[in-house]
Amino acid sequence: MRSFLITAVFFSFSLSASAQDFEKGMDALKRHDFESALHEWQPLAARGHADSQYQIGNLYEFGRGVPQSDIEAVKKYISAANRGHASAQYRLGVLYDNGWGVIQNDFEAVQWYKMAAELDHDYAQFDLALMYAYGTGVKQDYVQAYMWMSMAIAQGNDHMVKHRASIAKNMTQAQITRAQRLSLGRMRRVRENTERL
């Protein structure tokens, strides 16, 4: 019992120390002190801290405090994405979509966008909708395009409404109704999953 208690206290202390170190990195980032941010995040990333891995990937992708390297960004994003980090999954979709740091691959981009979209990442939902609308990396499907675009709009992205209207021009009323039902069902499941966390 005593060893369990000591382990629990140590684990709790290490989690709060990690959170403090991560926040120190975020504070440094806000001051544009990218080297200090990297210094705070590197040990956390090495221990599998997904937020730190993502932030380091972002530093490399945009060349902030480190030489710009999409290849290094991809490595960090993959580590975070495999831990369920939606923004890392989204950035991987963007990199594969554009061939930055990886061989351009629409199919791979769709897979990463979809993972992030299912975690309710609004821009992943938007980009996935476009992939479906144009049949890029996936079979063209206006119902799926409309559904994902509706989910992104539901998060307050009103500027995307015109894109959904363009998609709707290619659809029957029955298809629009089906897409609306699908998006409502997905939003309900996302909300239920979020409430469980």
C-alpha positions in Angstrom: 0.0 0.0 0.0 2.8 2.4 0.9 4.6 1.8 -2.4 1.4 2.5 -4.3 0.9 5.8 -2.4 4.5 6.8 -3.1 4.1 5.9 -6.8 0.8 7.9 -7.0 2.3 11.0 -5.4 5.4 10.8 -7.7 3.2 10.4 -10.8 1.0 13.3 -9.7 4.1 15.5 -9.1 5.6 14.6 -12.4 2.4 15.4 -14.3 2.1 18.8 -12.7 5.8 19.5 -13.3 5.3 18.5 -17.0 2.3 20.9 -17.2 4.4 23.7 -15.7 7.3 23.1 -18.1 4.9 23.0 -21.0 3.3 26.3 -19.9 6.8 27.9 -19.5 7.4 26.9 -23.1 4.1 28.4 -24.2 4.9 31.7 -22.3 8.3 31.8 -24.1 6.5 31.2 -27.5 4.2 34.1 -26.8 7.3 36.3 -26.2 8.8 35.0 -29.5 11.6 33.4 -27.4 11.6 30.2 -29.5 14.9 28.9 -28.2 13.6 28.9 -24.6 10.3 27.3 -25.7 12.3 24.5 -27.4 14.4 24.1 -24.3 11.3 23.6 -22.2 9.6 21.2 -24.6 12.4 18.9 -25.7 12.6 16.9 -22.5 8.8 16.6 -22.4 8.7 15.5 -26.1 11.3 12.9 -25.4 9.0 11.5 -22.7 6.0 11.3 -25.2 4.2 14.6 -24.3 2.1 15.1 -27.4 1.5 18.8 -27.0 5.3 19.4 -26.8 5.9 17.2 -29.8 3.4 19.2 -31.8 4.8 22.5 -30.7 8.3 21.5 -31.7 7.0 20.3 -35.0 5.5 23.7 -35.5 8.8 25.4 -34.7 10.5 23.3 -37.4 7.7 23.7 -40.0 7.8 27.5 -39.7 11.5 27.9 -38.9 11.0 29.6 -35.5 14.2 29.4 -33.5 15.4 26.4 -35.5 16.3 26.0 -39.2 13.1 25.5 -41.2 12.7 21.7 -41.9 9.5 20.1 -43.0 11.2 16.7 -42.6 11.8 17.4 -38.9 8.3 18.8 -38.5 6.9 15.6 -40.0 8.8 13.5 -37.5 7.5 15.5 -34.5 3.9 15.6 -35.9 3.8 11.9 -36.4 4.9 11.3 -32.8 2.1 13.6 -31.6 -0.5 12.4 -34.1 0.0 8.8 -33.0 -0.9 9.9 -29.5 -4.2 11.4 -30.8 -3.2 15.0 -31.2 -5.7 16.4 -33.6 -3.7 19.5 -34.7 -0.7 17.3 -35.4 -2.9 15.0 -37.5 -4.2 18.1 -39.4 -0.7 19.5 -40.1 0.3 16.1 -41.4 -2.7 16.2 -43.8 -1.5 19.6 -45.0 2.1 18.5 -45.5 1.0 15.4 -47.4 -1.5 17.4 -49.4 1.2 19.8 -50.5 4.2 17.5 -50.6 6.1 19.5 -47.9 8.7 17.2 -46.2 7.0 14.1 -47.7 6.2 12.8 -51.1 2.9 14.5 -52.1 0.1 11.9 -51.5 -3.6 12.9 -51.6 -4.7 9.5 -50.2 -2.4 10.0 -47.2 -3.6 13.6 -46.7 -7.2 12.4 -46.6 -6.3 9.8 -44.0 -4.7 12.4 -41.7 -7.5 15.0 -42.3 -10.1 12.4 -41.5 -8.4 11.4 -38.2 -8.3 15.0 -37.1 -11.8 15.8 -38.4 -13.2 12.9 -36.3 -11.6 14.6 -33.3 -13.6 17.7 -34.2 -10.7 19.7 -35.7 -12.6 22.3 -37.7 -10.0 23.1 -40.4 -9.5 19.3 -40.9 -13.2 19.0 -41.4 -13.0 21.9 -44.0 -10.1 20.4 -45.9 -11.6 16.9 -45.8 -14.8 18.4 -47.2 -12.9 19.9 -50.1 -11.1 16.6 -50.8 -14.6 14.9 -51.0 -16.0 17.8 -53.1 -13.2 17.6 -55.7 -12.6 13.8 -55.5 -9.0 14.4 -54.5 -7.5 11.3 -52.7 -10.9 9.9 -52.3 -13.9 9.1 -54.4 -15.9 12.3 -55.1 -18.9 12.4 -52.7 -20.9 15.6 -52.3 -22.9 14.2 -49.4 -19.6 13.6 -47.4 -18.3 17.0 -48.5 -21.5 18.8 -47.3 -21.5 16.8 -44.1 -17.9 17.7 -43.1 -18.4 21.3 -44.2 -21.5 21.6 -42.0 -19.6 20.3 -39.0 -16.8 22.9 -39.6 -19.5 25.6 -39.9 -21.2 24.5 -36.7 -18.0 25.4 -34.9 -18.5 29.1 -35.8 -16.7 29.2 -39.1 -19.3 31.2 -41.0 -16.8 32.1 -43.7 -17.1 28.5 -44.9 -20.9 28.8 -45.7 -20.1 29.9 -49.2 -18.1 26.7 -49.8 -21.0 24.6 -48.6 -23.4 26.5 -50.9 -21.1 25.7 -53.8 -21.1 22.0 -52.9 -24.9 22.1 -52.5 -25.3 23.3 -56.2 -24.2 19.8 -57.2 -26.7 18.0 -55.0 -30.3 17.0 -54.9 -32.5 18.0 -52.0 -32.6 14.4 -50.9 -28.7 14.3 -50.8 -28.6 17.6 -48.8 -31.2 16.2 -46.3 -29.1 13.0 -45.9 -25.9 15.1 -45.4 -27.6 17.2 -42.8 -28.8 14.1 -40.9 -25.3 12.6 -41.1 -23.6 15.8 -39.8 -26.1 16.0 -36.9 -25.5 12.4 -35.9 -21.7 12.9 -36.1 -21.9 16.1 -34.0 -24.0 14.2 -31.4 -21.3 11.4 -31.2 -18.5 13.9 -30.9 -20.3 15.8 -28.1 -20.9 12.5 -26.3 -17.3 11.5 -26.6 -16.1 14.9 -25.4 -18.4 14.7 -22.4 -16.9 11.3 -21.4 -13.4 12.9 -21.3 
